[in-house]
Amino acid sequence: MTKIYLFHLFRLLIREYELIHGKTMFEINKINNSFIFTKIDLKLLELLELKQMDIIGDICSDFAFKDNFADKLLDIFDIAWQGKETLYFLSSKTNKNLVILINLRAIQENGKTVKLEGHCVPIEIKGFDEGLIGLILN
């Protein structure tokens, strides 16, 4: 039996989505030990039902998508900043029918991380069983 690695499968899903629908991305910089949103794709803003002024320049922990997720999100950003590619699901406070699969990776120059780049796939959860979504998000 062939093994299927979930990490690889999700990365393929994101690449396939980007080929068909275009990239849905954001960027984060680390300034004074805080992670700051510096760029976000207009398509992603529309999906999240946000405007650029709602998120650009904000500290990422201040914009927790789920109340109890801010600390976990900072851990994910720290791991990515150290050069390890991460995958995670994020539920939106502003669009309750949406979960976003995010592949976050460090962009490095001269061996040093200069920013994080997030590639996203929106997943509509309307009609999904709430227990299944809870398993995915927790």
N, C-alpha and C positions, 0 to 999 in steps of 0.2 A: 504494500500500500504506500502511495506517495504521501509524504507529509506536506501539509499546507501551513505556511507560516503567516499568521495573522498580520504581522507588521508589513510583510512583503505584499500581501493581498490588499491592504489598505493603501499602500503607496501606489500600487497599480491602479486602484480605483481613482485616486486623485489624478494621476497622469492621464488616464482615459477621459475623465471628466474635463480636464483642461484642454485636451485635444478637440473635444466636441463643443464645449461651451466657452472656451477661453479661460484664462487664469482668474482666479478669485483669491486675492492676496492681501496681506498686510505686512508692515514692517515695524519692528520695535528696536529702540536703542536703549542702552543702559547709561543713565546719567546720574551721577552721585549715588550709586547703588540702588537706583530706582529704574524700573523698566517703564519706558514711555512709548506710547503709540506715536509713530512719526508719519506713517503712510497707511492708507487703507483704500482699497479698490472701491470705486463707486458702486459696482454690482453688489459687493458685500455689504456696503452701507444700506442699499435698498433692501436687501434680504433681511437685515437686522432692524430695518425701519428706523435708521439713524441718519443724522447729518454729520459731516466732517467735524463741525465744531463740538459735537457731542463726545468725540473720542480722541481726535488728534491733540497731542500735547498732554493728554491725561496720563497719570500714573496708572499702570495696568491693574494694580490691586484696588484702586478706587472704582474701577469699572468691572467689578466681579459680576459675572453673568449669573451666578448662583450664589446666594448669600454665604454659604459655607465653603465656597470654592476658592476664595481669594488666596489663602495660604498655599493650597495645592497648586494653584496657578503660578505663584512665585517660585515654588520648587521646580515646576516644569520649565520655567524660563531660565532658572539657574542651571539646570541640567543642560538645556540647549545652548546656553551661553558658553558652557565648557566644551562645546563641540559635539555633543551627543544628539543625534537626530531623535526627535520625540513625536509621538502621535497621541492625540487625545480627542475626546468629544467634549463639546461645550454646548450647553443649552442657553438659549437667548431669553433674557428678561423681557425684551421688547417684542419679540415674535414668538409666542408660545408654541407655534406649530413647527418650530425649526430647531434642529440639532445640527451642529457643524462639526464635521470631521476635519481636524487640523493636523497637518504635517509641519512641524516647526524645526528649522535648521539654522545653524550659525553660518553667517557669511564672514569669511575671514580674509584679511589682507596681511601679508607678511607673517602668517602664523598666528595672528591675533584676531579675535572676534570683534567685528565692528558694528554688527547689527544682527538681528534675528529676522528671518523671513518665514512667514506662515502661508502655506498653500491650503486652500479650503475646499471642501465639498459640502454644500448644504443638503441636508436630509430632512424632508418633510415628514413629520411624525404623526400628523393628523390621521386618526384611524388605527394607529398602533396600540397594542395593549400596553397600559401604563406600567405594568410589572416588568415587561420586557425593556421598556425605555429606562426604567429605574436601574435595571441590571447593567445596561450599557453605560449609564452616566455615573454610577456610583462605584 
